[in-house]
């Protein structure tokens, strides 16, 4: 699922792709989906795919996840891809997410991307917060 070398246009609307799409590839510092590529991290929500400013696991905060919190009632599973390796969420962030009705499943970005695709194909109410990686696992 490594990202290819040829780059196509990124998401329209200033880093926002309306709707849902599977992750076609990841790596090279970004993601490919819906025939487009995006450099950097992404939030994949039921309503849209957004560019996400987070580059390291320690930057994951309630503020950074605000778009997911705004859609919490539409999300059954929130996958969090923390880069090349699984890095646990800050306990306070995790408990605050759970209090808002979001149950984060934390894993490496590659595993989170693959799991997202499976759950999306099953038509589950899935969202993903994925930190970009340079090289795929």
N, C-alpha and C positions, 0 to 999 in steps of 0.2 A: 504494500500500500504506500510505498514511497512516492513522494511528489516528483513529477516529471520535470525535465529541464525547460520545456517550452511553456512560457507564461501566457495566459490569456487575461482578459480584463478581470478586475476584481469586482466585488459586490457593488451594485448601484446604490444610490441614495446615501452617499457618504459613509460607506462601510456597513450598510444594512441590506441584506437580501431578504425580501418578504417571502415567508413560507418556510417549508422544511425540505431538506435534501440530505442524502447520505454523504458521508465523508468518502470521497473517491481516492484521496491520497493525503499523506501528511509527511512532513520533513522539509528540508531546505528552508526552515524558518517560517513555514506556513502550512496552508491546507488547500486542497482542491475539492470543490463541490459544485454541483449544478453547472458543469462546463466552465467554471471560473476558478481563479486562484486568488487566495488572500494571503498576504505576508503578515505574519504576526498571529497572536492568539485569537480565539473566537469563542463566543457564547452562542450555542445552538438552542434556541427556545422554540416552544410550540408556534409562536407567531412569526419568528424571523431568525436569521443568522446575523449576528452582530460582530464587528471588530471589537476586541477586548484588550485593554491596555496592560493586562497582567503579563509579566515575563518570567516571574519566579514564584514558587509556591508560597513564600512568605508574604507576597503581595496580595494573596487571596484574603479578602475581608468582606464584611457585610456590605460595605459601600461598593466594592467591586462586583458583588453579586446582586446588586439592587435590581437590575432588569429581570433576573430570575425570581427574586422575591416578589416583584410586581405581578408575576404570572404563577405564583405558587399554587393557586387553586387549580391550575391546568396541568400541573406537573406531578406525575406519579413517581418518577425516578430522576434524580439529579446526579449525573456522572461528573466527576471532577478529575481531569487529567492533569497531573502535576509535573509533567516533563518526562525525562527518561526513566525515572524511578518513582515509586510511590512515596510521597511525603505526606504524613498525616496532617489534617487540618488543625489549626489552632483550636484547642478545646472550646474556647468561648465562641468562636465562629461556628463551630459544629453545633453547639447547644442552641445558639440563636437561630440557626437555620432550622433545626428540628422544632423549635418553639413556633416557627412560622409555617410549619407543615412541610418543610423540605427535608428529605432524608438523604444526605449526600453519600454516594458510593465513590470512594477515592481510590484511584489507581494510576498507573503510568499512562501517559497520553495515548500511546499506541493501543493499549488494552481498552481505554475509555472510548477511543474512536471505533474500534471493532465492536464493542458492546453496544454503543450508540446505534450503529448500523443494524445490528440484529434486532434490537428493541424497536427501532423505527420500522423495520420490515414487518414486525409483529403488530404494528399499529398501536404501540404502547405510547402513553403520554410521557415521553422522555425528553430531557434537556441535558445539555453537556456544556461544561466550562473547560475548555481545552487550551493548555499552555503549549505554544508552538515549540518544536524541537528542530535542531539543525539536521540531524541524521535519524532516520527511522530506526526503531529497535529491531 
